[in-house]
């Protein structure tokens, strides 16, 4: 069971592209992921998942192509490995209009746009979804994105996080401090739409940004969207411990991320006074389900016929920054000179002891379905047992469920896996707050539209009845 009998948090993990974590599967006759340009494709997904009471739809994003493999984009372009990719915020309102309770987590980078502009876009979508928006905060990792944004290469890792730290504080000031909760009064008799004494500038001046404000949007239902984050570097863990309400991890075995999760929760408690249990951790997993084990294994064998090893190499090389195109087809990667290559491949090999030789094609096969997360293959009971291992060994709170086939993988999860999880008391029967905000259903707490009181964002909140002189905007 989850700690104290809590239910699993389950998100569907997608991207506005074909294939996403399983490049090449768009070729399968039952796959519809290539229809991502059609708004109905997304609306029908949202309705399907809400009927099943899935918490949210987590939409990944990248701003550049995967061009590390062989030093060019050819493999990604040819195989459709997260290429082409559409902008995710644009489709959220359509999905929200067809649903009432499901949340929408959207990936947006802090590296390439001004916080004032992003705050406007996020507040707008939070309004249009009635508070069902989450923001997955990333600092980006592809040099191809940097070049298209007017830079020669990505800023250094620590510099990106220094910028992100200032960025999030500007966002808190705009979301929480710029307008008082009750600023909009709509007094028709006096002709006053908003009380000017309840709106103020933020006058932020920092190393990276200068934002006088005020925020151009009135307070949205959540004010600050639910905050998601995925970094597990030392800087990433520090950032997550202070700001993240949910953390997304991806690894092929729970032991790989167990220490990172524990570290973040210790930092959150000791340095930022947060209850570690209020930081929810979601792990990437791709379930492949059948009514029998043989049926599930047959599905996996069928999927492997369509998986693109070229696309998988494009993704792997982009994720790691390592160009495996430099190595021969039969070269054992655990014996090459590059320490980065050896350590990365040995990490994979440690959790696949049955593989005797690791070439670039072995790596490609390993990540061609499910990406950098595990695939759990079997009956509903077997897959649920696999999820339970992650709960027990890594201390997570839920999963981002990736697909092999779109939308059939999600239909299999709904029809086969969810009843098994519900029978074990691991998944709820309905949303905790019907028609509620993403945060209310995430924490299963009616009225918790804004960040928890212990969260740093709450110190920025300009509450009803408080004069501006009595509320100092935190730095």
VEXTORPA-24481 format. One record per residue (C-alpha): y negated, x, z. Coordinates in steps of 0.001 Angstrom, whole numbers, plus 500000, padded with zeros to 6 digits. Example, Ala and Ser with C-alpha at 12.3 -4.5 7.8 and 13.67 -1.06 7.14 Angstrom:
% VEXTORPA-24481
504500512300507800;501060513670507140;
END
This chain:
% VEXTORPA-24481
500000500000500000;496374500976499626;494635501914502918;494240498971505320;495883496674502784;493003496879500312;493649495834496733;493515498165493757;490366498418491678;491326498201488000;489088498902485018;489952498902481344;489027502283479836;487626502147476302;485085503718473978;483246502285470984;485488504150468573;489037503997467219;491893505356469288;489872506800472181;492457508654474325;495256508318471759;493943509682468433;495740508486465332;497116505299466867;494595503355464774;497170503784462000;499705501649463858;500107498219462182;499569496441465518;496434498361466515;492949496886466115;490834499655467627;489300500396464208;487539497003464441;485100498393467033;482101497618464786;482805493877465138;481138492223468128;483974489694468411;486345492612468998;484498493295472260;483834489699473230;487518488825472942;488439491873475020;486020490860477773;487399487318477856;490998488563477889;490357490950480778;488276488509482803;491014485886482568;493300488532484113;490698489278486863;490270492933485868;487288494378487771;485458495947484885;485362497477481429;484552501183481647;483029502358478356;483101506099477767;480668507780475387;479809511097473757;476648512119471912;478231514667469602;481415515327467691;484396517436468753;483753520549466663;485285523367468741;488702523311467037;488470525667464047;484715525728464576;484025522503462681;484235518713462791;486862518325460082;489801517532462377;487843514948464358;486386513312461257;489690513191459390;491793511891462300;489176509575463808;489270511420467145;486370509748468932;484580509754465587;482649507714464619;481278506472467954;478815503635468528;476263503288471342;477872501322474204;474960499539475908;474295497528472758;477423495372473064;477308494619476810;475089491542476569;477428489898474057;480412490455476350;478447489237479350;477411486039477574;481083485128477124;482095485909480737;480959485328484323;482449487906486690;483812491010484977;481704494185485314;480661496711482667;480470500439483386;478575502355480702;478359506115480235;474817507456479726;473836511132480003;470956512449482116;470467515443479813;468915513979476697;466506511154477481;463622510407479772;464467508491482983;461628506012482447;463184504919479167;466724504714480526;465612502805483631;464126500162481365;467316499860479325;469581499672482380;467387497155484207;467250494994481095;471026494913480775;471446494333484524;469208491267484130;471073489999481060;474481490412482742;473344488829486045;473947492108487826;477251493183486309;476230496638485103;477512500013486225;476121503379485131;478537506272484654;476271509277485250;477200512302483137;475406515523482218;477208515910478827;479404518818477770;479338519127473974;477127521717472281;477221519524469173;475224516930471103;472729519529472287;472080520750468746;471410517227467554;469012516719470445;466838519652469420;468480522426471461;470475525436470372;473153524769472973;473849522889476172;471780523848479214;473853525842481716;476151523765483924;474170524219487163;470896523579485335;472262520289484012;473110519229487557;469720520331488882;468142518131486232;470540515289487057;469605515511490749;465919515073489944;466746512453487324;468616510187489739;465785510380492260;463310509274489595;465642506381488799;465809505354492458;462023505400492636;461741503206489556;464585500839490446;463971500525494185;460451501695495155;458172500607492337;458393496839492894;458756494979496162;461712492605496254;459379489597496158;456768490951493727;457301488215491140;455876484973492572;455343482737489495;452452480877491109;451551478378488384;448600476882490244;446870480211490796;448076481686487519;449670484683489217;452919485855487677;453302489015489770;451353490034492885;449673493366491981;449794494494495623;453588494418495383;453846496762492377;452951500437492609;453120503734490794;455722506276491832;453709509350490748;456746511567490380;455999515174489448;458942517558489420;460473520524487668;461919518466484825;460068515144484785;456622513669485253;456734509888485685;453711508043487073;455262504573486733;455359501806487716;458724500647486404;458127498354483444;460917495925484497;460903493641487502;463751494103490006;467116493223488475;469943491563490429;471391494902491588;468186496913491188;470282500084491017;473410499520488868;476770500411490397;476878504212490276;479911505914488711;480444509648488206;483133511977486879;482314515604487744;484627517659489985;482976521090489725;481312522361492907;477962520960491735;479644517804490500;481326517232493853;478037517706495693;476354515213493363;479186512705493711;479301512989497492;475662511930497705;475290509461494851;478594508134493467;479984504796494543;482983505375492291;484449508605490957;486563508845487825;489248511551487780;491605512574484991;494615514836485498;498273514760484598;499460514817488217;497997513614491536;498267517089493071;495679518371490589;492897516128491859;493986515574495475;491896518447496864;488792517529494851;488932513968496139;489360515139499720;486507517654499335;484099515001498052;484878512662500911;484373515410503508;481020516398501984;479968512748501816;480627512273505521;479420515591506890;476353516171504727;475236512694503743;476473510438506544;478530508221504278;481783506474505101;484320508303502889;486200505033502318;483144503638500536;483520506187497750;486148504694495472;488215506988493268;489723505747490008;492323507780488094;492978507701484366;496418506398483437;498029504990480275;500840502535481068;503483501895478391;505459498878479497;508599497081478480;510765494392480000;513465497075480115;513203500845480331;514774501114476880;512116498837475403;509318500902476979;510813504180475749;511181502699472269;507496501804472299;506574505357473252;508779506771470477;507137504392468020;503639505368469154;504399509068468779;505078508520465067;501407507633464609;499743510035467050;497529512651465404;498199516167466662;495162517364464732;493013514775466513;494550515708469847;493638519364469254;490086518355468364;489779516479471671;491472519133473806;489338521934472392;486186519883472921;487124519052476509;487907522669477400;485592524617475076;488656526609473938;489375526926470200;493148526847469842;492706527138466081;492537530903466598;496211531042467564;499322530916465402;501559527890465157;504375529513467164;502274531654469520;503122531250473220;499779530418474795;500865531574478241;501053535127476890;497735535464475048;494906537718476253;492475534926477065;492609534070480769;490939530734480080;493667529733477637;496494530986479876;495225529280483033;494553525999481240;497965525871479590;499758527016482753;498103524100484526;499709521735482018;503049523562482147;503247523320485946;503664519554485696;505951519565482646;508723521922483754;511067520798480980;508937522386478260;510120525931477572;507433527068475141;503759526124474994;502168526465471567;498998524739470411;501224522001468984;502929521542472365;499500521060473924;498598518600471188;501737516544471779;501026516579475509;497566515004475116;498060512973471917;498810509791473867;496806509150477006;494543512190476715;494118514184479906;495863511632482075;499473510634482719;501424508128480667;503659505959482819;506558504572480804;509017501952481968;509497498507483423;506735496879485473;508527498012488627;508852501603487421;505213501825486339;504074500261489628;506135502887491465;504320505556489453;500952504118490398;502049504046494038;502716507790493913;499101508343492860;497907506154495709;500030507977498258;499561511559497071;495991511659495743;494290509107497995;492777507116495149;491591503494495161;492411502330491672;492773503173488009;490979503316484708;493645501905482419;493648503445478946;495387501974475936;497745503219473243;497351500075471109;494232497896471183;494438495223472534;498229495049472866;498399497660475641;496047495552477736;498094492415477007;501212494260478203;499389495269481386;498298491680481955;501641490054481177;503976492620482747;502231494948485206;499720492726486997;502321490205488247;504311493119489684;501229494547491411;500335491114492772;503855490628494123;503404493911496024;500031492835497401;498273495531495389;496070493367493168;493958490337493895;494498486833492496;490834486237491704;487421487836491880;486156488192495438;482783486769494381;483054484478491370;480012485020489182;478965487882491446;477524491272490646;479682494262489750;478965495763493177;479864492568495065;483274492428493406;483733496187493604;483289496152497391;484662492602497763;481560491717499734;479394488727498913;475681489538499082;476204493291498490;474274493375495232;472359496547496081;473734499887497291;475181500011500803;472754500741503634;474318504193504099;473691505115500454;470672507272499652;469365504672497169;468861502173499989;466197504428501555;464068503834498454;464228500014498635;460845498297498995;461840495167500853;460276491746501075;457367491540503507;456784495297503831;453285496507502978;453060499446500605;451384501561503318;454415501024505558;456983502193503010;456790505786501897;458623506603498680;461175509316499511;460895512583497598;
END
